[in-house]
Every structure is written in structure tokens, then in C-alpha cells.
Amino acid sequence: MRYPLLARAAYLERFLVAVFAAALLVACGQSGTSIGPAPQAPGATNSPGGTSSPPVVGASPTPSAIATGRATSAPQPSPSASATPGGPTQSPIATPSATPTSTGGGGPLCLPLAPAAALAPPQPVRFGIDTGAAGNLAPVATSTPKPVNTALEEAALSGLRPPHGSLVVRLNRLFWSGGEALLQQFASDAQRYAALGYDVEVQVRYHPATVDIDNLAGWVIYVRHVVDVLGPNDHLVALTITNEVNFNVSPNTSDGAYPGAQDALIQGIEAAADEARLRGYGQRIRMGFTFAYRFNPATDAELFDYIALNGGASFQHALGFVGLDDYPGTVYPPAFPPGDTAGNEMADAIATMRGCYLPLGNIASTVPLWVTENGSSSSSSEGSQQAALTGMIDAVRRLSGAYGVTDYRWFNLRDNDSSGTGTFDQVGLLRDDYSAKPSYSSFQHEIAIGS
């Protein structure tokens, strides 16, 4: 579904303000003028571009980059996929370097970067898909997702299984507020998919109950318990700790609306990795976080500024991947300007993540980049969804070696409601009656040639 005109105008206003701020920072830097608030104590939340932020990693954008919103990013050394003997196919646990190297930059607000012209050869990509109901952006009213037919779902998954390698089933929306009952349901679902031969990734949402808002000690205890409950499943390959902390307007879909979410991300990943190591799962289960590309240029950069200031050595060593959530044509940009495509936007997102956001957070170039959510609505047409899917996956494959992209997840397997008006109601490869859209066979083909 396209954003309404008013929503598009609001996003455009935010982005133009951010571009103006970036241009002002560059101008001030050239004249020697300083702007921004006075330095704050370590651990304080800083606004990006202020003098209290860590030094901007990489070159400032050129005037032409500011005018177009694009610069060029050179590739980073790329992590390569590896296999654990006797276990699921894995992306490696990276050993972060002390001083990550930047390859260029989009300025303090990470203006979009275009990929470098010279690229390393592609590397294998591990594919996966979300199977549950899609959460929609609040406060959009949507219809209730159609009931699940387990047999039809399993038949559709079987059709996507690659001839070689694994297919990851990604389970979304394990809310802390859901308590033990929800956790046990996720454990049961994960075991069912494992018994069918699929690897499993689980999104562990902060999403606290009212009584637990900002209760980080309780959150850490919960995260360790999640590892204890889900970890014995030999097909569990990853836990995404928190979701889209930079997105602070939709508590239904993202964790940024909750106080303490940035600390929940850092402390949650540290606790999950430590618990997995203590239980003997450390070489199998990767811990990471997701980033909603792009919401608000200022708050997007603020998340990585905060990680740079507060994510110390323990966090860096615990971090197994950074996840990119990207919905070109559905979220950002809500509509394509003339000549633009979903594939171009995906390529820019990958280059901007590796070339600007990750260095801004002092995240090592050896940490794998995953596309944890990528999708396109078929509300305008099923053909446009198919073209978007093919273009975006082709961009991922083309840039995988140069930018260290090891994993890709499509969101979602089935529509919530094939006549629904919610942002994510029609992003499935299947209609709500489990009949296949053209995108299903395209994804099947992409998995077969890309795994």
C-alpha cells in the first residue's frame, strides 16, 4: 500500500530538514565553525551531528552528494558463510577489530550511498522467510489475519526448500510481555519446523508489559531464559534481540517507542551471547539486532551514535550480525521517483549500512550484514511485487561479496488479508487462501540459484 499523500509529505519534510542539517554541518566544518550542544557525560543520549557525538567516521558528503542525496561507498572486507559440521549452515561469529575502517560516508546523518563500481564476486547467501502474521504500523486499523492452515503452509515451505543448503524459517513477534505461555508456543513452533528440516531464527521483542517498562534487569533475565528454552533446538541459528529500535512511532511492530530500548538492545545481545556460551550454544546461535531503513535521518543515526558510545568490547564480541529491514516502495521510499527501482533502493541501503551506519556505530567490518526483512506489497499489482522481489534479491546477490551480506529473509510467506489495506497485509508470496502469487515461483528460483 502506498503511503497517503499527507504521510509522504511528512516524511519528505523530515528528510529535507535532515539534508539541510547535513549541508550546514559540512559548511560549518569547512569554515571552522562548531555547532551543536555542549559535550555530555559518557553514556548520555546524544543527537547526531552535535559536538558530543563521536567523531564522524568517513568523509563528509560532497556538494553533489548533498544535492542528490547519494554518494559512493567502497566495499568493506566481507565475512563469508561457513558451515558447522553436522549442524545448520551458519554465518560466522565475527571478531570485531579495535578500530573499524570506514570506506566513505554519507555524513553525520548517513545520506544514502550508491554502491562502488568495482565489486568483489558474489558469495553464497542463506535464504529464509517469515511465516507468521505480519504486524501492521499503528494506528492503522486492519482486518484480522485469515486462519492458518498448517498443512498448506508446510507444503508451500517445502516448495521453497533449496536443492542444496538450508532454508531458514523466521519466527517474528516473541514479545517479552507475552510471558511464559508465548515463549513456550514459540518453542513448540520452532521444534515443529526443525523436525521438518528447517533452520529457525527467532525475533525476541523487547515490548515490555506496562509494569516492566524500563526494567532492564528483568529484560536481561528474560533474554537469558529465552536462550535456555529455545537453545536446545539444534536448528536454532539466530536470535534477533529487539526490533527496529530506531523506529519509535509503532509499538506494535517495533521497539523504539519504549523507554530504555537502546539499552535493551545492547544489554540483551550481551546477555543472550553470554548465556549461549555458558550453555554450549555459542558457536551455533548468532545474536544480532535489526534496523528499519530509513525512518528519520536524525534518529536513525542517533541509534548508531548511541551504540558507539555505549556498546563496549563485550557488546562488540557478542554481536553476530546486523539486520537490515528494508521495504522499498512500501515504507521507504513510499513511492519511486522516475527511473528508480526497488533493486536500486536495496543496493543503496546495503551500501549505506556498510559504508556509513555500521562505522558510525563502531561496528567492525567483519560483522556480517543480514537482510532480516525485505518485502513488497502486491496491493498495486502482483506483477509489480514480482518485479520488486527479483530486483531486490538480484541487488543482494550482486553486492553480497563486496559488502558482506550473508543472509536474506523475505517478509512474508502469506498475506494477512489479500483485500486488506494495512501496510503489510499484502506482502505475502501467497494469497490469504494459500494460492501462489507470481512472486512465489520467482522466490523459488532465486533460492535455487543463490543458496
C-alpha positions as CSV (number, residue, x, y, z in Angstrom):
1,M,0.0,0.0,0.0
2,R,1.3,3.4,-0.9
3,Y,1.5,5.9,1.9
4,P,-1.2,8.6,1.8
5,L,-0.1,11.9,0.4
6,L,0.0,13.6,3.8
7,A,2.3,10.9,5.2
8,R,4.6,11.2,2.2
9,A,4.7,14.9,2.7
10,A,5.6,14.4,6.4
11,Y,8.5,12.1,5.5
12,L,9.7,14.4,2.8
13,E,9.7,17.3,5.3
14,R,11.8,15.3,7.8
15,F,14.2,14.2,5.1
16,L,14.7,17.7,3.7
17,V,15.3,19.1,7.2
18,A,17.9,16.4,7.7
19,V,19.6,17.1,4.4
20,F,19.7,20.8,5.2
21,A,21.3,20.0,8.6
22,A,23.9,17.8,6.9
23,A,24.7,20.6,4.5
24,L,25.0,23.1,7.4
25,L,27.4,20.8,9.2
26,V,29.6,20.5,6.1
27,A,29.6,24.2,5.7
28,C,30.5,24.8,9.3
29,G,33.2,22.2,9.1
30,Q,34.7,24.0,6.1
31,S,34.6,27.4,7.9
32,G,35.8,26.0,11.3
33,T,32.6,26.9,13.0
34,S,31.2,24.5,15.6
35,I,27.5,23.9,16.1
36,G,25.5,21.6,18.4
37,P,25.1,21.2,22.1
38,A,27.8,21.2,24.7
39,P,29.5,17.9,25.4
40,Q,27.6,15.5,27.6
41,A,28.8,12.9,30.0
42,P,29.7,9.4,28.6
43,G,26.6,7.3,28.3
44,A,24.2,10.2,27.6
45,T,22.0,10.1,24.6
46,N,23.4,12.4,22.0
47,S,21.9,13.9,18.9
48,P,23.9,13.0,15.8
49,G,26.0,15.8,14.5
50,G,26.4,17.5,17.9
51,T,29.8,18.1,19.3
52,S,29.2,15.4,22.0
53,S,28.8,12.7,19.3
54,P,31.8,10.5,18.5
55,P,33.9,11.7,15.5
56,V,32.1,11.1,12.2
57,V,33.5,8.1,10.5
58,G,34.4,8.7,6.9
59,A,34.4,11.7,4.6
60,S,31.7,14.3,4.6
61,P,29.4,14.3,1.6
62,T,30.5,16.3,-1.4
63,P,28.2,19.2,-2.5
64,S,26.9,17.0,-5.4
65,A,26.1,14.2,-2.9
66,I,24.1,16.6,-0.7
67,A,22.2,17.8,-3.8
68,T,21.3,14.3,-4.9
69,G,21.2,12.6,-1.5
70,R,23.7,10.0,-2.8
71,A,27.4,9.4,-2.5
72,T,29.5,6.4,-3.5
73,S,30.6,3.8,-1.0
74,A,33.6,1.5,-1.5
75,P,33.1,-2.1,-0.3
76,Q,34.3,-3.5,3.1
77,P,36.1,-6.8,3.6
78,S,33.3,-9.3,3.6
79,P,32.5,-12.1,6.0
80,S,31.9,-15.4,4.3
81,A,29.4,-18.1,5.1
82,S,30.6,-21.2,6.8
83,A,29.2,-24.5,7.9
84,T,29.1,-26.0,11.3
85,P,29.9,-29.8,10.9
86,G,26.8,-31.8,11.5
87,G,24.7,-28.7,12.0
88,P,22.9,-25.9,10.2
89,T,24.6,-23.7,7.7
90,Q,25.9,-20.6,9.5
91,S,27.3,-17.2,9.1
92,P,30.5,-16.8,11.2
93,I,30.8,-15.2,14.5
94,A,32.9,-12.2,13.7
95,T,35.8,-11.0,15.8
96,P,35.4,-7.2,15.7
97,S,38.5,-5.1,15.1
98,A,39.5,-2.4,17.6
99,T,39.2,0.4,15.0
100,P,36.7,-0.4,12.3
101,T,37.7,1.1,8.9
102,S,35.3,3.4,7.1
103,T,35.0,3.3,3.3
104,G,33.5,6.6,2.8
105,G,30.5,8.2,4.3
106,G,27.2,9.9,3.9
107,G,27.9,12.5,6.6
108,P,26.7,12.5,10.2
109,L,23.1,11.7,9.1
110,C,24.2,8.9,6.7
111,L,22.7,10.2,3.5
112,P,22.1,7.4,1.0
113,L,25.2,6.0,-0.6
114,A,25.4,4.3,-4.0
115,P,27.5,1.1,-4.3
116,A,31.0,1.2,-5.5
117,A,31.6,0.4,-9.2
118,A,34.3,-2.2,-8.5
119,L,32.8,-5.2,-6.7
120,A,34.1,-8.4,-5.3
121,P,32.5,-11.6,-6.7
122,P,29.1,-12.6,-5.1
123,Q,29.2,-15.1,-2.2
124,P,26.5,-17.7,-1.3
125,V,23.5,-16.2,0.6
126,R,21.4,-18.2,3.1
127,F,17.7,-17.6,2.4
128,G,14.8,-17.6,4.7
129,I,11.2,-16.4,5.1
130,D,8.8,-15.3,7.8
131,T,5.7,-17.5,8.3
132,G,3.6,-15.8,10.9
133,A,1.1,-13.0,10.7
134,A,2.5,-9.6,9.8
135,G,2.2,-6.8,12.3
136,N,1.0,-3.5,10.9
137,L,2.0,0.0,11.6
138,A,-0.1,1.5,14.3
139,P,-2.6,3.2,14.4
140,V,-3.7,1.7,11.0
141,A,-6.8,-0.3,11.5
142,T,-6.6,-3.6,9.7
143,S,-8.7,-6.8,9.4
144,T,-7.9,-9.9,11.3
145,P,-5.4,-12.2,9.5
146,K,-7.0,-15.2,8.0
147,P,-6.7,-18.5,9.9
148,V,-3.5,-20.6,9.4
149,N,-3.7,-23.9,7.6
150,T,-0.7,-25.8,8.8
151,A,-0.7,-28.4,6.0
152,L,-0.9,-25.8,3.2
153,E,1.8,-23.7,4.9
154,E,4.1,-26.7,5.2
155,A,3.5,-27.6,1.5
156,A,4.4,-24.0,0.4
157,L,7.6,-24.1,2.5
158,S,8.6,-27.5,1.0
159,G,8.3,-26.0,-2.4
160,L,10.8,-23.3,-1.5
161,R,13.4,-25.6,0.0
162,P,16.7,-25.3,-1.9
163,P,18.3,-28.4,-3.5
164,H,21.4,-27.6,-1.5
165,G,21.8,-25.7,1.7
166,S,19.2,-24.7,4.2
167,L,16.0,-22.6,4.3
168,V,15.5,-20.6,7.5
169,V,12.1,-20.1,8.9
170,R,12.0,-16.7,10.8
171,L,9.5,-16.5,13.7
172,N,8.5,-12.9,14.5
173,R,6.9,-11.2,17.5
174,L,8.1,-13.1,20.6
175,F,7.0,-10.3,23.0
176,W,8.5,-10.1,26.4
177,S,5.1,-9.1,27.6
178,G,3.7,-12.4,26.3
179,G,5.3,-14.2,29.2
180,E,6.0,-17.9,29.5
181,A,2.9,-19.0,27.5
182,L,4.0,-17.2,24.4
183,L,7.6,-18.4,24.8
184,Q,6.5,-22.0,25.1
185,Q,4.4,-21.6,21.9
186,F,7.4,-20.3,20.0
187,A,9.5,-23.2,21.3
188,S,6.8,-25.6,20.1
189,D,6.7,-23.9,16.6
190,A,10.5,-23.9,16.4
191,Q,10.6,-27.6,17.2
192,R,8.0,-28.3,14.5
193,Y,9.9,-26.5,11.8
194,A,13.2,-28.2,13.0
195,A,11.5,-31.6,12.7
196,L,10.7,-30.8,9.1
197,G,14.4,-30.0,8.5
198,Y,14.3,-26.2,8.5
199,D,16.7,-23.9,10.4
200,V,15.0,-21.4,12.7
201,E,15.6,-17.8,13.6
202,V,13.5,-16.0,16.3
203,Q,12.8,-12.3,16.8
204,V,12.9,-11.6,20.5
205,R,10.9,-8.4,21.1
206,Y,11.6,-6.0,24.0
207,H,7.9,-4.9,24.0
208,P,7.6,-4.8,27.8
209,A,4.3,-5.0,29.8
210,T,3.4,-1.7,31.5
211,V,4.8,-2.8,34.8
212,D,8.2,-3.7,33.1
213,I,8.8,-0.6,31.1
214,D,12.5,0.4,31.6
215,N,13.0,-2.7,33.8
216,L,16.3,-3.6,32.1
217,A,17.3,-6.1,34.8
218,G,14.1,-8.0,34.3
219,W,14.6,-7.9,30.5
220,V,18.1,-9.4,30.8
221,I,16.7,-12.2,32.9
222,Y,14.1,-12.9,30.3
223,V,16.6,-12.9,27.4
224,R,18.7,-15.5,29.3
225,H,15.6,-17.6,29.9
226,V,14.7,-17.4,26.1
227,V,18.2,-18.8,25.3
228,D,17.7,-21.6,27.9
229,V,14.3,-22.5,26.4
230,L,15.0,-22.2,22.7
231,G,18.7,-23.0,22.7
232,P,18.5,-26.8,22.9
233,N,16.8,-26.9,19.5
234,D,19.7,-27.9,17.2
235,H,18.2,-26.0,14.3
236,L,18.1,-22.6,16.1
237,V,20.6,-20.5,14.2
238,A,19.9,-16.9,15.3
239,L,18.1,-14.7,17.8
240,T,17.3,-11.1,16.8
241,I,17.3,-9.2,20.1
242,T,14.8,-6.2,20.0
243,N,13.3,-5.0,16.8
244,E,13.9,-1.7,15.0
245,V,14.9,0.4,17.9
246,N,15.3,3.4,15.7
247,F,11.5,3.3,14.7
248,N,9.8,5.0,17.6
249,V,6.2,5.5,16.5
250,S,4.7,2.0,16.2
251,P,5.0,-0.2,19.3
252,N,3.1,-2.9,17.5
253,T,5.8,-3.5,15.0
254,S,9.0,-2.0,16.6
255,D,10.6,-1.4,20.0
256,G,11.8,2.2,19.6
257,A,8.6,3.6,21.3
258,Y,9.6,2.1,24.6
259,P,11.9,3.8,27.1
260,G,15.2,2.0,27.5
261,A,15.0,0.3,24.1
262,Q,18.6,1.3,23.1
263,D,20.0,-0.2,26.3
264,A,17.7,-3.2,25.9
265,L,19.4,-3.8,22.6
266,I,22.9,-3.7,23.9
267,Q,22.4,-5.5,27.2
268,G,20.1,-8.0,25.6
269,I,22.7,-9.1,23.0
270,E,25.4,-9.3,25.6
271,A,23.2,-11.4,27.9
272,A,22.0,-13.7,25.1
273,A,25.5,-14.3,23.8
274,D,26.8,-15.0,27.3
275,E,24.0,-17.4,28.1
276,A,24.5,-19.2,24.8
277,R,28.2,-19.6,25.5
278,L,27.6,-20.9,29.0
279,R,25.1,-23.5,27.7
280,G,27.3,-24.6,24.9
281,Y,25.3,-23.0,22.0
282,G,27.7,-20.1,21.3
283,Q,29.1,-21.5,18.0
284,R,25.6,-22.2,16.6
285,I,23.4,-19.3,17.6
286,R,24.1,-15.8,16.3
287,M,22.9,-12.7,18.2
288,G,22.0,-9.5,16.3
289,F,19.7,-6.6,16.0
290,T,17.6,-5.0,13.3
291,F,17.4,-1.5,11.8
292,A,14.4,0.0,10.0
293,Y,15.8,1.7,6.9
294,R,15.1,4.7,6.7
295,F,12.7,6.3,9.3
296,N,14.0,9.6,10.4
297,P,17.6,10.6,9.4
298,A,18.4,12.1,12.8
299,T,17.0,9.3,15.0
300,D,18.4,6.7,12.6
301,A,21.9,8.0,13.1
302,E,21.3,8.5,16.8
303,L,20.9,4.8,17.3
304,F,24.4,4.1,15.9
305,D,25.9,7.1,17.8
306,Y,24.4,5.5,21.0
307,I,25.9,2.1,20.2
308,A,29.3,3.7,19.6
309,L,29.2,5.4,23.0
310,N,27.7,2.5,25.0
311,G,28.4,-0.7,23.1
312,G,31.8,-1.7,24.5
313,A,34.0,-4.7,23.9
314,S,31.5,-7.1,25.4
315,F,28.8,-6.0,23.0
316,Q,31.1,-6.0,20.0
317,H,32.2,-9.6,20.7
318,A,28.7,-10.7,21.3
319,L,27.3,-9.2,18.1
320,G,26.9,-11.8,15.4
321,F,25.2,-9.8,12.7
322,V,23.3,-6.5,12.0
323,G,20.0,-6.9,10.3
324,L,18.6,-4.5,7.6
325,D,14.8,-4.2,7.4
326,D,14.1,-2.6,4.0
327,Y,10.8,-2.1,2.2
328,P,11.3,0.0,-0.9
329,G,8.1,1.3,-2.4
330,T,6.2,0.2,0.7
331,V,7.9,2.1,3.6
332,Y,11.0,3.9,2.2
333,P,10.7,5.4,-0.3
334,P,6.9,5.2,-0.1
335,A,6.9,5.8,-3.9
336,F,9.6,5.6,-6.5
337,P,10.8,8.8,-8.3
338,P,11.0,8.4,-12.1
339,G,13.7,6.0,-13.2
340,D,14.2,4.5,-9.7
341,T,13.5,0.8,-8.8
342,A,13.3,-1.4,-5.8
343,G,16.6,-3.0,-6.7
344,N,18.3,0.3,-6.8
345,E,17.0,1.3,-3.4
346,M,18.1,-2.1,-2.0
347,A,21.6,-1.6,-3.4
348,D,21.8,1.9,-1.8
349,A,20.5,0.6,1.5
350,I,23.2,-2.1,1.6
351,A,25.9,0.4,0.7
352,T,24.7,2.9,3.2
353,M,24.6,0.4,6.0
354,R,28.1,-0.9,5.4
355,G,29.6,2.4,4.4
356,C,28.1,4.7,7.0
357,Y,25.7,3.4,9.7
358,L,27.9,0.5,10.8
359,P,31.1,2.6,11.0
360,L,29.1,5.3,12.8
361,G,28.3,2.6,15.5
362,N,32.0,1.4,15.6
363,I,30.7,-1.9,14.3
364,A,33.6,-3.9,12.7
365,S,33.6,-4.5,9.0
366,T,33.9,-8.2,9.8
367,V,30.4,-8.4,11.3
368,P,28.0,-9.9,8.7
369,L,25.2,-7.8,7.3
370,W,21.9,-9.7,7.1
371,V,18.8,-8.6,5.2
372,T,16.4,-9.6,8.0
373,E,13.2,-8.3,6.5
374,N,12.6,-7.3,2.9
375,G,9.2,-7.2,1.2
376,S,6.9,-5.5,-1.3
377,S,3.2,-5.2,-1.2
378,S,1.1,-6.6,-4.1
379,S,-1.7,-4.0,-3.4
380,S,-0.9,-2.1,-6.6
381,S,-0.3,-5.3,-8.7
382,E,1.1,-8.8,-8.2
383,G,3.4,-8.1,-11.2
384,S,5.0,-5.1,-9.5
385,Q,5.6,-7.2,-6.4
386,Q,7.3,-9.9,-8.5
387,A,9.5,-7.3,-10.3
388,A,10.4,-5.8,-7.0
389,L,11.3,-9.1,-5.4
390,T,13.6,-10.1,-8.4
391,G,15.3,-6.7,-8.4
392,M,15.9,-6.6,-4.7
393,I,17.3,-10.1,-4.5
394,D,19.5,-9.6,-7.5
395,A,20.9,-6.5,-5.8
396,V,21.6,-8.5,-2.6
397,R,23.3,-11.3,-4.6
398,R,25.4,-8.8,-6.6
399,L,26.6,-7.0,-3.5
400,S,27.0,-9.9,-1.2
401,G,30.7,-10.4,-1.6
402,A,31.7,-6.8,-1.6
403,Y,29.5,-5.7,1.4
404,G,29.5,-8.9,3.5
405,V,25.8,-9.8,3.1
406,T,25.4,-13.4,4.1
407,D,21.7,-13.8,4.8
408,Y,18.4,-12.8,3.3
409,R,14.8,-13.1,4.6
410,W,11.6,-12.4,2.6
411,F,8.7,-11.0,4.6
412,N,6.2,-12.7,4.4
413,L,5.0,-16.2,3.3
414,R,1.3,-15.4,3.1
415,D,-0.9,-12.3,3.1
416,N,-2.6,-11.4,6.3
417,D,-5.6,-10.4,4.2
418,S,-5.4,-10.2,0.4
419,S,-8.0,-7.4,0.3
420,G,-6.7,-5.6,3.4
421,T,-5.4,-2.0,3.5
422,G,-2.7,-2.3,6.1
423,T,0.9,-1.6,5.1
424,F,1.9,-5.3,5.4
425,D,-1.4,-7.0,4.7
426,Q,-0.4,-8.0,1.1
427,V,3.3,-8.6,1.3
428,G,3.0,-12.4,1.1
429,L,4.2,-14.7,-1.7
430,L,0.8,-16.5,-1.2
431,R,-2.6,-15.0,-1.1
432,D,-4.6,-15.4,2.1
433,D,-6.2,-18.6,0.7
434,Y,-2.7,-20.1,0.1
435,S,-2.8,-19.8,-3.6
436,A,0.5,-18.7,-5.1
437,K,1.2,-15.3,-6.5
438,P,3.8,-14.9,-9.3
439,S,6.3,-13.9,-6.7
440,Y,6.3,-17.4,-5.2
441,S,7.9,-19.1,-8.2
442,S,10.3,-16.2,-8.6
443,F,11.5,-16.6,-5.0
444,Q,11.7,-20.3,-5.5
445,H,14.0,-19.7,-8.5
446,E,16.1,-17.1,-6.6
447,I,16.7,-19.5,-3.7
448,A,17.6,-22.3,-6.1
449,I,20.3,-20.3,-7.8
450,G,21.5,-18.3,-4.9
451,S,22.0,-20.6,-1.9
